[in-house]
Amino acid sequence: MARLSDKVAIITGAASGMGLAGAQLFAQEGATVVLTDVSEEALQREAAAIRDRGGRATAIVLDVTSPDSWAAVVDQVVTEHGRVDVLVNNAGIHIAKGILEAELDDWNKVMAVNTTGVWLGMKSVIPHMQRQGAGSIVNVSSIAAIVGGVADAGGAAYSASKGAVRSLTKHAAQWFGGDGIRVNSIHPGSVFTGLAAAAGMTMETMAEQLGGEVPLPPHVGEPNDIGYGMLYLASDEAKYVTGEELVIDGGWTTH
Ligand SMILES: NC(=O)c1ccc[n+]([C@@H]2O[C@H](COP(=O)([O-])OP(=O)(O)OC[C@H]3O[C@@H](n4cnc5c(N)ncnc54)[C@H](O)[C@@H]3O)[C@@H](O)[C@H]2O)c1
């Protein structure tokens, strides 16, 4: 039996990077996947590609900072599929400005997507999961929530936003464990995604920069490395796991 048979999963930021890797793996493992993102063209293209390979996938535009957007998406999913078993709060942005360089607008933008978006996502799906008596929420944080230095790539608001996701995850795990709802966080180290490619980086140049920090070759992760973590936490294999921090960083935080 596939690892996510009969499960309905919503993934945010699923048009690229780790969110897309998770969506592809979830579909392979039998889930009905609802890919959401603000980037509509890529979203439609990637959902269609999953369907072409025989997976069950739909695409819905969702801005995670908007309560109305969340309400519309969750309503649509529950109307069409009758339930929400899994939510992966993956959408995130980064602004490489430290405490002294950042303006209030930079701070607010990062917090809105990375932290408020995660809270709104949980607020929107938890009542449905309570009615079902089960659910799994996976919040994508970062090792920037655990250590400083280059781990946050110079983003003060980023670091704070991901720290908030780490503690919000534990809060939710405590308060909703009794409803059968599991809430865990994933803390990726450096992973080669579209973001890095757009900045002109390759796996090799990233690995070269991080070789001293990350003991495990190839010294930089791939989106699937995180996708497999999402898959485990979403599945019933993790039925006794909640409030946990899954660090996937090639050993970076062992320093
Ligand atoms: N790449 C890394 O090295 C790394 C390391 C640690 C943590 N992370 C975290 O992993 C998650 C995924 O990052 P990625 O590297 O795959 O990045 P990515 O840029 O490839 O994907 C992020 C997606 O989020 C979407 N998005 C941005 N704002 C949104 C909004 N308001 N509403 C909905 N979607 C929105 C983007 O369109 C994009 O498709 C993020 O939360 C990021 O902070 C990444």
The ligand as a Gaussian input file, in Angstrom:
#p B3LYP/6-31G(d) Opt

LIG

0 1
 N       16.569000      26.690000       0.087000
 C       17.117000      26.638000       1.284000
 O       18.328000      26.509000       1.412000
 C       16.253000      26.708000       2.528000
 C       16.850000      26.464000       3.771000
 C       16.067000      26.471000       4.916000
 C       14.711000      26.692000       4.833000
 N       14.138000      26.932000       3.617000
 C       12.691000      27.151000       3.595000
 O       12.100000      26.168000       2.775000
 C       10.876000      26.652000       2.224000
 C       10.869000      26.442000       0.720000
 O       11.935000      27.179000       0.163000
 P       12.586000      26.880000      -1.276000
 O       14.055000      26.971000      -1.099000
 O       11.971000      25.671000      -1.859000
 O       12.184000      28.229000      -2.024000
 P       11.448000      28.507000      -3.410000
 O       11.597000      29.967000      -3.616000
 O       11.908000      27.572000      -4.470000
 O        9.927000      28.172000      -3.068000
 C        9.142000      28.990000      -2.253000
 C        7.773000      29.123000      -2.896000
 O        6.968000      29.946000      -2.051000
 C        6.146000      30.744000      -2.885000
 N        5.665000      31.924000      -2.163000
 C        6.320000      33.066000      -1.854000
 N        5.486000      33.921000      -1.226000
 C        4.284000      33.305000      -1.129000
 C        3.024000      33.668000      -0.585000
 N        2.825000      34.873000      -0.027000
 N        2.012000      32.780000      -0.646000
 C        2.177000      31.562000      -1.233000
 N        3.342000      31.170000      -1.783000
 C        4.385000      32.034000      -1.723000
 C        7.047000      31.111000      -4.049000
 O        6.292000      31.524000      -5.188000
 C        7.800000      29.809000      -4.280000
 O        7.180000      28.982000      -5.231000
 C       10.803000      28.129000       2.639000
 O        9.976000      28.255000       3.771000
 C       12.249000      28.458000       2.983000
 O       12.349000      29.519000       3.903000
 C       14.875000      26.951000       2.467000

